[in-house]
Amino acid sequence: MKIYRVAIYSLLCTLLAACGGSPPAPVEDRSRYGGSSNNYSGYVVQRGDTLYSIAFRYGLDYRRLAAANNVPAPYTIYPGQRLKLAEADPAVAKSSTRRTTTSSSTPTQAAPKAVTKPAAQPVTPPVAKTPTPAVTKPSSKPATTSSSGTAGTGPVKSWRWPSEGKLVRKYSSTVHKGIDIGGKAGDPVVAVAGGVVVYAGTGIVGLGELLIVKHNDVYLSAYGHNRRLLVAEGNTVRAGQKIAEKGSSGTDSVRLHFEIRKEGKPIDPLRLLPRR
């Protein structure tokens, strides 16, 4: 019996020693994801961002990015807001855009005014009735506006070069998403087609003072490395309008970096610009 107790005691000691010597279970370090405001799966909106600039930075279609995050037109976002860097199905994005356009174009009816019954007035002698002036019915035809200066849904009818100067770097689908045009500091930079400025700032690293113009639901154009921006977000621009001055912000020599995005993806601008 004594030998049996000794054997059990020895076995317990062995088990306790084995447990004490085993290494702790590995713990996954997640701080590398949580320590930054922006990570591999999402983006935290910073001051100065627009939905268009975020889509531009990550090569996304702004409509599909908006649909994936339930952001309705006019695509207002706020610092600290978290966005999924994902694109909704094209049909969903187009449906969302169509619903927003329809609802925004429906005029809001004014609430009917309450009718107040006039108080009884003392009887007075009849007075000659003054003829009521004729009311001119307003024309149902809207005022004529120039479609070249607004961003619509139709195709861009023509493109023009954004600046004079030598082509110093061509487009590459892998390393250079646009073209670079040389010149002198202060040379004019013009809009290649009519549209609306949807971004103006320095929030995209490497492009300096940058403008992004929306031409329609399909095409955006971008103008980087400017010395000075002459338009602001929300401004409507017409084709050929001077929008910036050429410079060297974000680079080491004076040049204009120019891009065209089709549904969020960069394309070779030389495919659309006229030959020269």
C-alpha positions, 0 to 999 in steps of 0.5 A, a space after each residue: 500500500 505504501 509503495 502504491 502511494 509513493 507511485 501516485 505521488 511521483 506521477 503527480 509531481 511529474 505532471 505538475 513539472 510538465 505543466 509548469 515548463 510548457 510555453 504560454 500559448 501564442 497571442 496574436 498581436 493586433 495592434 499593428 492594425 488598430 494603431 493606424 487610422 487607415 488600414 488594409 480593409 477600410 479608411 478613416 476620413 481625414 479633414 479635407 477629404 472628399 468621397 471623390 478624392 478617396 475614390 481617386 486615391 484607391 482607384 475606385 468608382 466614386 458611385 460604387 464606393 458611395 453605394 457600398 457605404 450607404 452614402 447618398 448624393 451629394 456624397 457628404 462625408 465627415 472626419 472620423 467616419 469609417 469607409 469600407 474600401 469596396 465597390 458595390 455591384 454596378 447595378 446597385 450603384 446606378 440604381 442608387 444614383 438614379 433614385 437620388 437624381 429622381 428625388 432631387 429633381 421632384 419639386 417640393 410642394 408648398 403646404 397650403 396656407 390656412 384660409 382666414 375668414 375675414 371679420 364682418 365689415 360695416 356696410 359702406 356705399 358702393 365704390 367703382 371697382 378698380 380693374 384688376 391688372 392682367 397677370 402674365 403667366 410665366 413661361 414654362 421654358 427654363 432659362 437657357 444654360 450652357 451645358 459645356 460648363 456643367 457636369 451631366 450624364 451625357 458623353 463628353 463631346 470634345 476634349 482639349 489639352 490641359 496645358 501647353 508644353 512638352 510631353 515629358 512623361 507618358 502614361 503607364 498602366 503599372 507605374 504612372 497613371 497619367 501624363 506629365 507636361 513640362 513648362 514654366 512656373 505660372 503657365 496656365 492650366 485649363 479644364 479639358 472639358 466642362 464640369 464641376 470641381 469635386 476636390 481641391 487640395 494637397 491630401 493626396 501624397 505626391 501630387 502637390 496642389 491637386 484639382 479633380 474635376 467631374 465631367 459626368 458620371 463616367 469621367 473625372 480629370 485630375 491636375 497635379 503639381 500646381 503652383 496655385 489653384 484658381 477654383 474651389 470645390 463646388 465651382 462649375 468650370 467650362 472647357 478651356 477655363 483657366 483653373 490653376 497655374 503650373 508649378 512644382 508642388 510635390 515634385 522636383 521640377 515644373 510640370 503638370 501631372 494630368 490624369 483621366 479616370 473612367 469609372 474610377 480607373 485610370 486610362 491613357 489621356 492620349 486616347 482622348 486628347 486631340 493629336 498635336 
